[in-house]
Amino acid sequence: MKIVMIGQKGVPGKFGGVETHVTELSTRLVRAGHSVIAYARRWYTPRTVGSAMFNGIQVVRLPSLHTKCFDTITHTLIAIVHAVIFVRPDIYHFHGVGPSLLAWMPRILAPRATVITTFHSVDRWHAKWGPLARFMLKLGERATLTFAHTTIAVSKTIAQYAKTEYNGTAVYIPNGITPQRVSTDPILLEPFGLEPFGYVLMVSRLVPHKGAHTLIEAWKLAKPKGLKLAIVGGSAFTDDYVRQLEAQAASDPSIVMTGYQSGETLGAVFAGARFVVHPSTSEGLPIAVLEAMSYGKAVIASDIPENQEIVGDYGVTFKVNDVQDLADKIVELARDPMQAAGLGHVARTFVEDAFNWDDIAAEILSIYRVHTLVPEGLLALE
């Protein structure tokens, strides 16, 4: 089976949940014997990876109008045209409601192919978008559910949203994790002035709906003795917001902003954290939270439904946007390292059982098979 992935910024995933999702899923599809072409934006994926192989995935770099409003839609359009003319896949898999706005194109231009869409989040609720963009993203939600042979929702909350808002059907298949057993490496933490288990961590793109500004305010109220706050992440067309965060943190030497990190460094930062905070106001199913739990970390998360699907019984929640409540929860967990360690242990056990990428990829392969004549043998993950 030949599959194209459309909508992600690129492969391998550097930042962003969608990119991680596509990389992990595609790797396993290739392992199962299928051909996967993942489209990448030239600004995101290095030239050395372009039109090359990553974990067996063919990565095709294509241009886009690299602006906040036109980057995704222009790249999606070019990717569809490229796939229709040069690839002729069996499966067009669109990721996100913005790219799915154009999911009708392969239904017309390649009627024998199957169109799958994944509803990753209700993007129009994100604070960075203006009225016109929100209107277009709402159209994208309807397109996600209208033009696909099957729509996948990464959270139960999104599946219910699709039913309530559009009377649509979306199959719940969550994001996943790869089990982690990484030792703390003090050498990799030294450049940031961090010591193992001497800091609290947030890992996220620095966009308003992820709530880093709320966390900084709460941290200043909590002032946990002997701990630092490490905020790991970079801008996503949000340079003004990043500058706002830097100014907000400048007066407190216990707050460290590391910028974007990946690979061994990111793994070391996760492994060395006392616990993790995720104060977002809008999510799909947060991969950053799943990853934190896979490292055996307790997580304090806002009480939005998408976060509660993960941490409701296996972490700590606070009232969304409530600075004082978050500060209180930070103080509580900082005072009791044994509670944090215990929560981290049960959290890791839970996510390794319920959110394993191998199982998730197998479910998606089963959906592909419903619409194709692929032999049963090519559905096994080896």
C-alpha positions, -999 to 999 in steps of 0.1 A, spaced: 0 0 0 13 35 -9 4 62 16 10 100 16 10 121 47 -1 157 41 -4 186 66 25 181 89 54 206 88 79 179 81 96 147 91 114 140 114 94 157 140 113 185 157 85 204 174 47 202 173 25 172 182 14 166 146 49 162 134 57 137 162 25 118 154 33 115 117 69 105 123 60 78 148 31 65 127 49 65 94 79 47 109 56 18 119 38 18 86 71 13 68 80 -14 92 48 -32 83 58 -33 47 41 -2 33 54 27 12 51 61 30 57 95 15 57 124 40 56 159 26 78 185 44 80 223 43 114 235 31 119 258 61 112 230 86 131 200 72 168 204 64 179 200 27 199 169 37 167 151 45 147 164 14 138 137 -11 157 112 10 147 85 35 142 89 72 134 56 90 123 42 56 99 72 50 104 90 18 106 127 27 96 152 -1 104 188 6 81 213 -12 78 251 -10 52 271 9 43 308 15 61 309 49 36 332 67 14 324 97 -18 323 76 -7 309 43 21 284 52 -1 254 58 -27 259 30 -2 266 3 20 237 12 -10 214 13 -22 225 -21 13 219 -37 16 185 -19 -18 173 -32 -9 183 -68 25 165 -65 8 134 -51 -19 133 -78 6 137 -106 37 119 -94 29 95 -66 -7 82 -72 -11 68 -37 -37 44 -24 -42 65 7 -42 103 12 -39 109 49 -45 145 60 -34 157 94 -52 187 110 -83 207 101 -64 233 82 -49 209 56 -82 190 55 -99 221 41 -85 207 7 -94 171 13 -120 173 -14 -93 176 -41 -82 139 -41 -118 128 -40 -122 146 -74 -87 142 -89 -80 107 -76 -115 91 -71 -101 55 -67 -79 66 -37 -89 66 -1 -89 99 19 -83 97 57 -83 128 79 -70 131 115 -87 157 137 -58 167 159 -73 197 177 -99 225 175 -74 250 161 -98 279 158 -98 282 196 -61 290 197 -54 326 206 -30 333 178 -57 333 151 -78 362 139 -115 362 129 -109 352 92 -85 324 101 -109 311 127 -137 311 101 -115 291 77 -105 267 104 -142 261 112 -147 253 75 -118 230 78 -135 211 107 -165 205 85 -143 194 56 -124 170 79 -157 152 86 -173 156 51 -147 146 26 -129 117 43 -138 81 40 -129 79 77 -120 106 102 -98 99 132 -100 119 164 -70 119 187 -90 124 219 -125 113 231 -132 150 236 -127 157 199 -147 127 189 -176 140 210 -171 175 196 -174 162 161 -207 145 170 -221 175 189 -210 203 166 -215 187 132 -234 154 139 -202 138 124 -185 105 132 -148 104 142 -131 72 153 -111 77 185 -74 67 181 -52 86 204 -16 100 201 10 77 216 44 73 232 75 52 229 84 38 263 115 56 277 142 44 300 167 73 299 192 81 327 197 116 339 228 132 322 241 162 342 265 171 315 236 178 291 219 200 317 249 221 326 246 246 297 212 257 311 224 259 347 201 230 357 208 201 381 191 167 381 158 169 400 164 205 408 139 220 384 103 219 373 97 216 335 74 228 308 80 216 272 59 233 245 58 255 215 56 290 229 22 300 217 -4 317 239 -28 288 243 -1 267 259 -2 290 289 35 296 296 26 331 308 2 316 334 30 293 346 55 321 350 30 341 371 22 311 392 59 303 397 66 338 410 38 333 436 49 298 446 86 304 449 95 268 457 127 267 476 157 252 459 140 246 425 142 263 391 116 265 364 128 254 329 107 264 299 117 244 268 104 255 234 105 282 208 84 304 186 57 292 162 51 325 143 48 340 178 79 361 182 61 389 200 47 364 225 81 349 231 96 384 238 67 389 262 76 357 281 113 367 282 104 400 297 80 384 322 108 360 333 137 384 333 132 396 369 134 360 383 167 342 381 151 309 389 133 309 355 154 294 327 142 296 291 162 271 271 148 277 236 139 247 213 156 214 222 155 180 207 171 145 207 194 136 236 192 170 252 154 170 253 155 135 267 180 145 294 158 175 303 127 153 307 146 127 327 161 152 351 129 171 359 113 169 394 79 171 378 63 187 347 36 214 343 13 218 313 -10 248 317 -26 249 283 -61 262 275 -67 242 244 -54 208 232 -60 178 210 -44 151 231 -11 166 243 19 146 233 41 166 256 21 153 285 22 117 273 60 120 268 65 135 303 45 106 318 65 81 297 96 94 315 80 86 348 72 122 356 43 135 376 23 161 356 4 192 368 -20 200 340 -49 224 335 -83 208 339 -95 210 303 -111 178 291 -83 168 268 -57 170 296 -80 152 320 -83 122 296 -46 116 305 -39 130 339 -73 128 355 -64 97 376 -27 97 371 -16 133 379 -26 166 393 -50 192 377 -56 228 384 -84 252 373 -75 264 338 -61 300 338 -62 301 377 -27 314 387 -33 310 424 -46 274 420 -16 265 399 8 281 424 -8 261 452 -4 228 433 33 236 425 40 242 462 22 210 472 41 188 448 75 206 454 72 199 491 67 162 487 92 145 464 79 111 473 44 120 460 59 133 428 79 101 423 49 79 431 26 97 407 53 95 380 56 57 385 18 51 380 17 76 352 44 57 332 27 24 337 -6 39 325 7 55 293 28 26 283 -2 3 285 -29 27 270 -9 48 245 16 26 228 25 37 193 27 1 180 -9 -6 190 -21 28 176 -4 22 143 -21 -12 141 -55 4 146 -49 29 118 -37 2 95 -70 -16 101 -88 15 90 -68 17 58 -76 -19 51 -113 -13 53 -110 9 22 -84 -11 3 -78 -47 -9 -45 -50 10 -38 -86 22 -42 -93 59 -5 -101 61 6 -66 54 -12 -53 84 11 -69 110 36 -47 128 68 -67 131 
